[in-house]
Amino acid sequence: LLIAPEENLDRARMFAAEAVIAPWGSEAEVEAMETMWFSALQEPQVTAAAGAADIVVGALRHGSRGATVYAMAAVHHMWLVDFCDEFSPENLLRAGLVEGCVRVLEPVFDVAPNNDGVFTTTRALQCLDQVLVSPVAREQFYRAGGFDKLLAMAREAARESAWRQCYEPLLSVVDFLIRASAGDEKLGRSGGVDVRAVLDADVADALATIAVSGSDGGFVDDGLDTLRMLFVDGGGGWARERGDARAAVAATTAMRRILDKLAGPLPCSRLKPLDTLLGIVSRWPDALVAIGADDISSLTESLLPPPGAHGPRDGLHSPSLLAASVLSRAIDADAAHAGAFRALGGVARLADALRTTAMTTGLRHVLALVRSLVHADADAAVAELAAADGFPRLVAIADQDDYRLLADLVEHDAGWRAAEAAGAVAALVRAVCSPAVASTLAPQSGSLRALAAAVDAHAGVAAAAVAAGLGEGLCAALASAGDGAARRGAWLCVRRLLEGGAGAPIAAAVKAGGGVDALLPYVASTADTDAAEALSCLAS
């Protein structure tokens, strides 16, 4: 094939002639088709001019598995080089490409000489992956029994690692058919085939097994993408959209496979599998019942691994933060997991995560786990978190914490002692009196809630807050004639700090600083009930 072009054309025509006259199913037929495929790889233009498209059609309709696979390989290459109308998907669809692919889509190894089942199946799947974007092709595929063969192929590929070469096109075909299924059923293109069979326990297990069977011992990214599409994306994935009763079992099966893989050492980042796992347990909370003690152990190991071992330690999509969120949901579902987590040294890891994670949205994953531990066993969680020096960080982020964790923690004696030792009084007073808090958002302030909870629960806190300058700060805000938001925030703070009945030192400090004089004119001129209630608290 490396000779002059005109001789190439003659030679290609000779190959074509050999392929035409070779009896279908004979060894000569396979050899002729193999030569044509090689010709297509080297000289696509010459091969097309020699009438190769007609030979491909003949092989698709009548050829053996060996001949058909070379025909499909030639087609796939012609598409890759985007060459000649004769090989267009539309023409080959009419010629029987889909039926030919389905005919050889069998998970077997005993095929023609110089060939094997993996090569055959991979080429068939690659061709299908290209043409099934056409509704006509999908209808042909369903009517030819292709979907049942595809599911059988998935089951076999999950059992036998030799099929790893076909994972990518197999998953791509499954993924696309599932995405297109609703429209195909509505328009009658599915031939009565129930695409929801992909949620049968054995099929879901096969797809999940493929997802955890990477050639390097890790995960198959395309497989994880398919699981996300099935169970996560769009509010619960395709499975929830279809409303199938099998979906919850299938989701649990997928979750189980991912957890089992995460339990061992991995050569890759845990980011994507943990993200997929979190998506599944978030959308299918019933699956959480399948999480056991061994899973808590592996997830705890994923929480703040050694630097650089599994990707970044910071940011919204850090593997450690995703592990924290999965652990949080598991503990919420079964409080007994909290004890297992603590026994594994999880609280120390958690405190380290608190200290090393930047104040981003991602920190909420860590805070959610703290909150879950507190709800499961507050005394144990507070004691261990204090011992692990986690409170300084909680104090520092009190106002940015949407979960208002510190307010819950300081209600416990041990929690308040730890917070107080971390400088909570001065930090909370500064935050409550800051312009950011002394505003109409004051009731939502984490710092205000924490300080009010401490004032209500522990003697001496109100006096300590006054000593730290709380009265002066509130009075300054109440007297801010040009800043209505600051004044409103201040009297909301006053009302909240006094309504528990333990804030007498605070009331005295505000009165002494002129807070009542600042409030009276406003209350007299408006119908603001918050200001009136603040004044009433001061008066009483």
Disulfide bonds with the S-S distance in Angstrom:
none
